[in-house]
Amino acid sequence: MSSPRSSWHHSLTARFGLYFTGFVVVGSLLLLVWLREGQMAAAERSFIEQVHTDAAFVLRLKLPRSEKLAGDLTELLGFEVYFRSADGEVLPVPGLPDVGKVPTDGKVHAVGLRRVVALRLDASHDMIFTRFAPDLSPPIWQRQTQQALVAFWLVAGGFGWLIAWTLVQPVSRLTRGLKGFFESPHRIPAEVRRRDEIGELARALTQAREDLMTERSRREQSERLALLGRVATGLAHEIKNPLAAIQLHAQLMDASALDVESAQSLEHMQAEARVIEGLVNQWLFLTRPAPPKKGPLKLAEVVQETLLALRAQATHADVVLRFDTGADLEVQVLGDRARLQQAIRNVMLNAIQAM
């Protein structure tokens, strides 16, 4: 038997809660990364806008492209400014040689820890702006980030509640209702009215219970029939022993020493004993059927032997038996003598009783 802790870990609700918590954590981290990237992109856009503004200022005032102007702009703007001539000379000389190799495409390039933008100033000079990568504060402390996280958590919680209400809760309720479900044939889970997979599951469980009940009823009936067969077999064996003794003593009696009425009674007793023997054999056949013992038989002889066995009973019932042998009864058949005689005896007994 599993412990409560193990059951909790294997429950659908617990696993859904665990997966949903993982989804919220991973989603929050991805949201922070996305916000961080957005913050970096905004800082680069601001840097590019400022670079274009400063370059336009230099062009508009037609300031000289000198090392002194580059130094003044560096002190004024807060980031390093360089002039690059058409022959590749950079003024002032940068601390990083790669700064002078940045293409004039107006985009931000990373050179070491610096961010560099180069612009075409005129036909003979380019302007290069460099600064260190901005030291941005963690986005988690920003109000906008906190609002975005709260909004994400609310939306994720709403979707989680919707999924739990439409999936986890019905499955959990259906699972709790399975206790004693297969022992109560009249219990119908409410989920059978659903048109989704949960409803199909509930209907399948209900059908399985009905099939189980039907199979259980058939098995009980088979067990009762088997018990009845065992009782019938024991009873048949118990009857055969005294019946054999009665038949033996009847055969030992000398019919010639008896009067007519006693002789008829003896014959009737022997016939009834054979009838009882046939019934006992029939019981035994029903409980333990044996394959038929087929052999060539003359149909007329089989019918004649059956008539002789029933003549005393027919006389007692005041019924006259007449047997007309025709051409159809002279043929031979392949069959079981005992079973054919039993079938003919049953038909004739029905006829005698009906008359």
N, C-alpha and C positions, 0 to 999 in steps of 0.2 A: 504494500500500500504506500502510495506517495505521500510525502509530508506536505503540510500546508504551504511551506516555502517553495517546495518543488512545484506544487500545483499553481502557485501564484506565478512562478517564472514561466510556466507552460500555458498560461491562460491567454486567450486572444486579447483581452483588454490590456493586460500587462505588456504584451509585445507591441500592441498598437501604441500605448503610451510611450514605450521606450523608443520605437521608431519615430514617433512624432517629435519627441524631445530632441533626438538626433537631427531630425530635419530642421527644427527651429534653430539649433545651435549652428549647424552648417550654413543655413540660410543667413543667419545674423553675421557670421564671419565673412561670407561672400558679399553681403551688403556693405560691411565696413571696408572691404577691399575695393569695392566699386566706388564708394564715396571717396576713399583715399585717392584712387586714380582720377576721379573727377576733380578733386582738389588740386592735384598736380597739373592736370590739363588746364584748369582755370588760372593757375599761377603762370604757366607757360604763355597762355594767351595774353595775360596782363603784361608780361615781359616783352612779348612781340609788339603789342600796341605801343608800349613806352618807347621801344627801339625805333619804330616808324615815326613817332612824334619827334624824337630827338634828331633823327636824320633829316626830317623835313625842316626842323628849326635851323640846322646848320646850312641847308641849301637855301632857305629863304633869306637868311642874313648874309650869305656868301662869305662865311667865315673861312679863314685860312686853314688848310689841312696840315696843321703843324703838331709837333710833339707837345708844345705848350697848351694848345687848345684841347688836346686829348687828355692832358693831366688835369686841366680845369674842369672839364666835363666829368672826369672820374670822381673828383672831389665833390662836385655838385650833385651828380645823379646817384652816387652810392654804388656804382659798379664800374668796372674798368672799360675804357673806351680806347680803340686803336684806329689808326688810319693805315690803309694798305694801298700802296701805289700800284700802277699797272705792271711794273717789273717785279712785284712781289715783296717789296721792302715794307716792313711794318714799323710804324712809329707810335709810341715808344716800343722798344724791343720787349716782347712779352716774356714772361717767366716760363711759359710753356710753349715750345716751338710749334706744337700742333695747332695752336690757336690761329696762326697765320695761314693754315692750309684749309680752313673751313670754307666750303663753297658759299657763294652769294645767292642763296635760294630763299632767304628770309625765314628759314626754319630753325628750330632750336636743336643744337647738336651737343652731345655730351663729350667733353674732353676732360678726362680724369674726373675730378669732383666738381668741375665747372660746367655751366650751361652757356653755350656760345651761339650768337646770331650774327651773320654777316649780310650786309645790304650793299647794293650797288648805289654809290652816292652820285657819281658822274662818270664821264668817260675815262677819267684818269685815276679815280680813287674809289676805294670801298671803305665802309665803316664797319668795325667789328666791336661788338658789345659782349662782355663776359661777366658772369657773376657765379657765385657758389649756388649749388642746389638749395632751394629754400628749405629752412628748417620748420616744417609744418607741424603744428600741434596734432596730437592724436585725434582723429575725427570723433572718437567716442565722447570727448568732452564738449563738442560743439552742439549747440541747441538744435541745429538742423538735423544733425546725425541722430540725436536722441529722439527727435520727433519721427524720423524715418524708421528707426528701430521699433518704436511704440506702434506705429501704423502697421509695420510688418507683423509684429506679434499679434496684434488684434485680428488682422486678416487671416494669418495662419491659424489662430485659435478658432476663428469662425469656421474655416474649412475643416479643421480637426473635429469640431463639435458636429458639423454636418455629416462627416464620414462616420463618426461614432454613432450618431443617431440613426443613420440609414443602413449601416452594415454591422458594426460591432455589437450594438445593443440588441438587435433582433437575433443575431446568432447566439449571443450569450443567453437571452431569454429562451430561445429554442433549446439550448443545451441544458439549462436548468430544468426545463419541462420534460426532459427525457427520463428523469427519475420515476420509475414505475410506469412509464409510458406504454411499454409492451405488455403490461399486465392489466391495463385498463382499456378495453375495446371501444369505449364510448368517448374517450378523450380525444379532442380534435384541436391541434395547436392553432392559434390565431394566425400564424404565418402562412397557412395554406391559402389564404385569400390574396396573398401577394402575387404579383405577376413577374417577379424577377427570379434570380437563381435561388434566393432564400426560400421563396414559395415553392419552387420545384423540389428543393431539398426536403421541406416539410411534407409535401405531398408524397415524395418517394418514401419517407419514413413511415407515413400513415399506411401506404400500400404494403410496405414490408411488414408492418405489424399485422395487417389483415391476412397476408400470405402466411405469416408465422402462426396466427390463430387457426387458420384453415389446416395447415400442416399438422399442428398440434392436435386438432380434433380428429384428423384422419389417423394419426398415430395412436391416439387413445382408442379409437374404434378398432383399429387393427389389433391392439393389445387385448381388447375385450373379446374380439373374435378368436384370437389365438388362445386366450384362456378358455373360451367356450369350446374350442376344438380339443384342448387338452382334457377338459371335463368329459366331452363326448367320447373321446378315445378311451379314457378310463372306464366310463360307463359301459361302452361297447365291450371291452374286455371282461368286465364283471358279468355282463349278460351272457357272453359266449360260453363261459364255463358251465353255469347251470343249464343253459340251452343244450349244450353238447350232451350232458347227462340225461336230459329229457329225451332227446332224439335217440340216444343209445338204448334206454329202457323201452321206448316205444318200438324200436326195431326188434328188440328181443322178445317182445310179447307175441304170442302165437295167435294170429287173427282167426285161425280155423277153430280155435277152442272157444271163441266168443260168439255170442248171439249176433244177429244182424245189426241191431241198434248199437251194441258195443263195438262191433267191427267198424261201423260208420263213424262212431265217435273217435275211435283210434285213428282212422284215416284222416278225419278232420283235424285231430290233434297234431298229426305228423305234418299236414299241410300248413297249419298255422305256425308250427315250429320252423318250417322252411321259410315262411314269410318273415318271421322274426329274424331268422338268420340272414335273409336278404337285406332287411333293414339295417342290421348291425354291420354287414359288409359295406352297405352304402355309406354309413357314418364313417367307417374307417377309410373309405375311399375319399370322402370329402376332406378329412383331416390330413390324410397322407396319400394323395393321388398317385397311382402307379400307372405306368404306360400300359395301354391295352395289349392283351395277348391275342393277336390276330391269328386266325387259321381258317381253313376252308370249312364252311358249315352249310348244311342243307337247311334252308329257311323253314321248310315244313316241319322238320324234326324239332327245331327250336321252338316254334309256336306250339307244337303238340306237347312238348314237355312242360311248357308254361301252363297250358290248359289243364293238364293232369294235376299240376300242383295247386291250381285254383278251383278245381271241380268241387271239392268238399265245401269250400267257402261259398261258391256260387249256389250250391244246393241248399246250404243253410239260409242263404238270402232269397231262396225261391226264384233263382235265375237259371235259365237253361242256356248252356253253352253249346254252340254248334260250330263245327269247324269243317269248312268246305275246301278241300285241297284242289287248287286249280293248276293250270299249266305254269302260271307265274311263280308258284311256290316250289316247283320242282328244281329250280336252278340253285346253284351253289353260290354262296357269298363269302367274302373274306372279312371276318369280324371277330369280336370277342364274345364268346358264348354267354358268359355270366352277365355282361353288360347289356347285350341284346335281350336276354331273358328278363332282366330287371326293367328295361324300358317297356317291353311288352306287358309285363306284370303290372306296372304302374297304370298303363292305359286301360287294361282290363279291370283293374280294381276301381278305377274311376267310373268305368261303365257300370260295374255291379253296384257301387254305392249310389250312382245316379238313378238306377232302376229300383 
